[in-house]
């Protein structure tokens, strides 16, 4: 190398540095072979190995001829450069080929939510691409490109895994479709419609009616209808098991397990999208404006079905060997279960939000407002009960931090329902006391019936309410007693608006007797109200009858008494009789259609009127001729018949 020839650099500075003598060993270390990046880097430096020539990233040499600057001893070096250049070209071509292979589906399906529509052919393409990339040995820029393509392939495989149809439903599971659930609930509601308390009979079908032992039936029936009944309704598609194993094997073996785990959370909507029942949003959808009792029944039915399906899915995952996917199947299931359960809890929260709407105090007729707000209490109580009995089974599906998260969310919702129920108790109690009734007749008012039926339901659910009250049975007794006393106060206040003489007493007689009989029929309600309250009710009924007689009949009978007093009257006997008869006929015409609901009370009231009117009238008629006795207007038998036909309504 003389004259104007440039200095030959057989390898980079790093390579030359490595060709030093190990002083401690006293041996000369053989210089390492220059790598592709070393040569290409040096080739880009003017005045380097190739002098004024340059080598680009693909190994092509630009500039002067190599042969003019290489000595005879450099031929081996030239051969090595050519091999490296060929290797670079091969790697470049391989990466280009793989990139075209994986990018083409994206271009063909730009609107797809995934990288390509699901098919085994596409999965094979990506698995093949992954294996080809894993076999390549690269460094520097090419290595970075290879890793970028590999990440794209792995993300696509993870996406396709989430889109894979793993579960198969039996054809018989049509009974668990959204349409079938709504049809069943609406049919049940229409069968119980037509009465003012149909909501209670509908609820009673879940809770049991007429028995104080029914206090836990809702939760038990909803959940004890059994999750085992879902065995055989859903199962793993064995054709998909090998695909699961292939995808998991490639990704876990290449160290990309984290991408597959991350895809579960990111693409949870794809994991079981074909099982509609697992997403309560598919069931409730745009139906949140349905009556609350309907939403409640749909929600509780859906909860039972969702938990049943999830339990069966978990059982089957644990029962099958899934190859490489065994390491991930727990997290895969937890993602599906977490999303399904959280949507279930969120929908319950939405229903609770409806319940928490303010009470309308401006309603002149309190029946609708009382009915609405008592039904809110029922809704909250039933949902609380369903969650309280369902949460242990729900939590059994989970483990680790996911279980702690679901427990926290469930407890928060249960606490919120508890607080809402207590707030509603206070609000409804105030509402009952303060509102005014529209009284159409003297019978048992529909609001009285509604509140008493509501009390019966609360007593039936005493165990659940005691949970809300943290076991304070005294507080539960006070809750029921306050509402009963508020009802009594409301009846008394509203009865004063009745104008005809005696109507107030008949109205109170009917309503208080109904209240008393309902309390006597329900052992728990009777124990809560106590014997003293029962005795007071009996006394109040007697007072109502006595008050009615004084208001309606004492003024009439006083006309007959005037003739027997020592004070003279300017009216003759015939005039007194005529005046009495006219007053009697007026009272009879007004009151004959008044309603006394209970036959025994009706008979007792008639007898009281008879005893007050007939003896005195018979005594008075002794002074009249037989002709007057036989006249239709003054005939005693006729008057008796009229009295005994009153209050039929």
Phi, psi and omega in degrees: 000093183231178178062225184276003181295142180281161178288136180273125176249102184292337176204177187288174179300322180295323179292317179298322181296329181283346180267065179242168179268127176285107186297320183293330182264338180072020181241154176268127181278133179292129180295142180286154178292138178293135179277172180301316182293324179298312184292316181295326178292314179295324181296339180275352182265118181299137180084011181274218185305317184264017177064237182273005175274169177220150178244126180276182186294340179266006176089004180280138183260131180239139178120217185287163180289138180295323187296337181284342186241359180254138176278176181299327182284354183268000185298322179295324179294322179296319178300319179296319179297319180296320179297317180295321179296317178298321179296318179297318179296321179296315179298317180298317180295319180296315179295320177298318181296315180294319180298317178297324182296320186267339181275330183305313180300327179294318180292325181286333183230067184294336182267000181290142177289341177248189179281336177196157176296148185291128168198156180295327180298316180293321177299317180298322179299314183288323177295318177298315179299319179297315180296320178297317180294323180293333181278342183288140175252112184227169176209165175062223183298320180294325178293321178295321177294317179301315181294325178295315177295321180296321178295321177298316179298314182295321177296322178292318177298319179296319178299313181293328176299316181293333180274351185293135180278091185277326188252144179239133178261140173293151180297333182289351182281009176301336178294347180255015178282156178305316182297320181292321179298312181296319180299318180295316182293316181293323177295319178297321181290320181292328178292332181260004182281169176104350176237156185293337182251029181298330178300324182286319178295326176294316177292325182296333177296338177268328190257342189090147181231151174079000181231132179286348179276004184270013190293340181243011188295325185301303181301319183291320182289320180298316187265329182278353172298348161101131172271341178293339181293351182267359176298131181086353178278335181217141180207162181285135176283111184296336177293336180273344184298318180294325178292318175305313182296317180299311183296312181297321181298314180297313186288318179291318180297328181272000180083021180250028178302324182297328179292320179293318177296317180295329180293329179303312182288321184288323185242039183301328182296339182272342191297320181218041187296336183275357174256088189301325187294339181288347179244105184296339176298330177291335182270309181286314175047236180266024184257017183291350177270003175294158176306147186299322181295330177288313178302320181298314182292321177296317181297312182294322177295317180294322179301314180299318182292316181299312181296323178297315179295316181297319179298319180290321177298316180296319180298317182289323176299319180289334184275342184256142169273119186247025176062228182297334182287349178305327181291339186245353189294329178294314180293323176301311180293317182300325179295313178299312183295319182298313182296316181298314183290321180295322176294325177297313179293322180294323178292324175297320178296323178295319177296321178297323178298322176297321181295327186280005178295147185299149177282133180275108182274356187270357183290122182292316174269112188285349186303312182295320180290320177295317180300315182297316187279332171292324178292331174298317179299319179297316180301311181297317181297315181293320179292320176301314182296315180298316179292319182298319179276338182271333186300319177303319179290321177298314183294332179296342179283340192248170177208164174062215183295328178297319178296318179297321180295313180296320178300316180296316180294318180295316179297322180295319179292318178297319178297319179296317177298320179298312180296320180297318179298315180295320177297319179295324178301315180294314183294317182293321178301315178293322181296316181298318182292326192263341188276165181249144181260149166263109187261116183266333178207182184270001182286187179293121183291146181298329177293322176299313179300315184297315181292320180294317176299322177296318177299320179298319179294317179300318180294321177298329181261030186299325181295318179293317179295325176296327175295317178298321181273011178057042174079010182272091183292330178298319179295323178295317178298319179295322179301313181292316182297317180300318182292322177295316179295323177295322177297315178301315180298315180299319180296317180296314182296315184287333179293337182291344180279352181281127190271313183301142180300130177092343183293322179302315183292322179293319178300312179294322179301312180297311186289319179290325178294319177299315179299315181297315182295322178295322178292323181291329181283336183254113185300315182295317180295322178296319179293322181294315183284330175087159182293326179298320178296320179297316179296320178297322178296317178300316178298321181294325177296317178297321179294324178296317180294315179297319179295322178297315180299318180294319183287323188261319193250335179300315178299324180291314183290337179296337177294322178285332181286338183297325182291335184266356180278163180280352179273133182290157177231146181280352180269140176282170180298319180295323179293320177296317180297317179297316180295318177299312182298319179296317179295318179299313182296324179293314179297317182297317181295328180281318191262349186299332181260007172297146185259127167242112195291313186278129182300322182292316178294323178298316179292321179296320180293318178299317180296321179295320178293316180302313182294334179276327188262308193295311181304314181292322179294319179297319179297319181293325185285349179297337183271003184249161184289164179296330180297317178292322179301322185273350180293146184298324185289327187250005184293129183296317180299324179296317179295318178300316180298319179295317180297320183284355178254006183281160170070027175279340177083000000 
